[in-house]
Amino acid sequence: MDVTSPLSPTGFRILSSAEIEELCEAIHSRDPWFEYYLKFALLTGMRRGEILALTWHDVDLWLNREIIVPDPRQPYYRDPKCRRIPIDEILLGILLDLRSPSRWVFQKTGRRMLGSTVSLFFRELSVQTGITVTSERIRMTYAMNRYHQLRPRSRKDWEILQENLGHRDVSTTRNYFQRHFSELPSQSVN
């Protein structure tokens, strides 16, 4: 996973590559399922609720090789405007390892995992490693990695980033970055 080094944001820091490695090692010794969760979140930028609402019905491993991101408030409803995330080789490997007869992609003992379970695990992991781990920090790490890959200059670039993050409006995406990172220019989106 190629994650850029952290910027010096206003009150927020993304995970560095070294921190991600350390977290994966610590997680692997405790519960490898959460290592899959962490890597999946870093590769897709999906919100915790979206990840936990994901069913195998939402994952097309073979034909289009994409994930159709579910709405966590309505996991059984498939909106045709839903965000689609392409499945690369690394993501495919994770999904194949997670494959089970359960309906849910991220599950334990056949039941859908709860957000509180994930939050509790990451709080305990933060204490163990000394690295603050939250769903928002994982998502921001993905977002900043995509930002550095795209280097958005035009409205079209910001719209691609908006699609990647699943925001409804491009100004939301722009504000998301400006709120957390002081290094971003404050120009308007054209």
N, C-alpha and C positions, 0 to 999 in steps of 0.2 A: 504494500500500500504506500503510495507516494503522497505523503501529507506534508504540506509546506510547513516551514517553521513558523511559530506563532508571531503575530504582530504584537505591538504593545497597545492593546485596546483600552478603551475607557472602562475599567472595572471588569473585563472579561478576557479570558485567555483560551485559545484553542489548544488541543492536545498536540504535542510534538510527536515526531516519529519514535523517539526514544521512550516517551511516556506510553505510547500505544503498545510498543514491544513489551515494556515492563508489565503493563496491564494484562496483555494476552498471556504472559507467563504466569502471573498470579492467578488469573481466572482459570487457566488450564488445570492448575493443581487443585482448584476448588470444585469447579463445575464447568466442563467443556461446553455445555449448552450455551452459557452466557458469552463464551468466546465467539461462537457463531453469531449471537445477537449483536455483539459489539462490531464485528467485522461487517455484518450485513448492514447495520446502521451507518457505518462509515462509508460504505460503498454506494448506498442508495440515497442517503439524506432523508429517509422517511422519518416521520414523527413516531414517537413511542406507540401511540394509539393506533396508527396506521400499520405498524409492524405487527402488533399483537392482534389486530383484526384481520390480518392476511390469512386467507384460506388457499388451499391448493387449487380451488376453482379460479382464483385470481392470478395464478402463475401458469404461463405458457412456456414450458421448458423446451419444446421441440419445434413447433411451427413458426411462430413469430419471435420466440425467445424474448418475452417481455413479462413484466409484472404490471398488472392493472391495480393501481393503488386504491384500496377500499376507503370509504368514508367510515371512520371508527364509530360514528353515531348511528350508522345504518350499514353494518357489515354484510347484510344479506342483499342489499340493493346495489346493482351495478349501473352506475351512471355512465352513459356513453362519452361524456366529457371528462371522465376520470383521467388522471395523470398516468402516463405509461413510462415505465423505466426499462430500458433495454438490459438484457441479461448477458454479461460478458463471461469469459471463461472462469474467472475467480468466483463470481456470484453463482454460476452454474454449479461449481464444485460444492459450495456451501449448501445450496438448495438440494443437491443430490444427497448430501450427507444428512440433511434434515428430513428427507422423504420418509413418510410413515403413513399408516392407514388412517390416522387421525384427520379430521377435517381441517384443523388449524396447522399452519406452517410452524409457528412458534408455540409449542405446547409441551407439557410434561404430563406423563401418564394419561395421554389422550384428551386432556382438558386444556382449554385456552388459558394461557398465562395472563395474569393480572398485572396492570401497571404498578401496583403497590409492591408486588413481588420483585419486579425489576428494580424499582427505586430502592428497596431495602437492600438488595444484593449490592447495588452500586454504592450505597452509603457505607456498607460494611467493607467493600473493596477500597473505598477512599481512605478509611481508617487504617486498613492493613498496609496500603502502599504509600500513603501520604500524597496521593494524586487525586485531586477532586474530579469525580466522575459523575456527570448528570446527563440525562437525555438531551438537554439543551446544549450542553458543551459538546457532546458527540455530534449533534446536528450542525452546530456552528463550525466545527472542524471540517465537516463535509462541505458546508457552504463556502468557507474561505478557500478550500482546495479548488472548488469549481470556479470561484471568483478569480483565483490566480491562473487557472487554465484558460479562462475566457478573456480576462482583462477587458471587461465591458467598457465600451466607448460610445456606442450608439444605442438607440432604443431597441434595435433588434437583438443586440448582445444582452441587454437587460431582460428582454422577453425570454430568451433562452434560459437565463438564470432563474427567472420567475417560474418557468415551467419545471425546471429541475427541483425547485424547492416547493412547488405546489401552492404558490401564492395566487390569490385571485386577481390581484392588480399589480402592475409593474412598480407603482409607487410604494407598495408594501415592501417589495423586495429591496428597493433602493433605501428605504427608511430602516429596514432590518439591518443593513450593513452600516449605515451612518450612526445608528443608535449604539452599536457595540464597538465600532472601530473609528478612532479619531483620524487615522491616516487617509481615509477615503475623502476624495474631493466632494464638496457640497454643491456641485453643479446640478442643474435640473436635468431630468431625463428628456431628451429631444425625440 
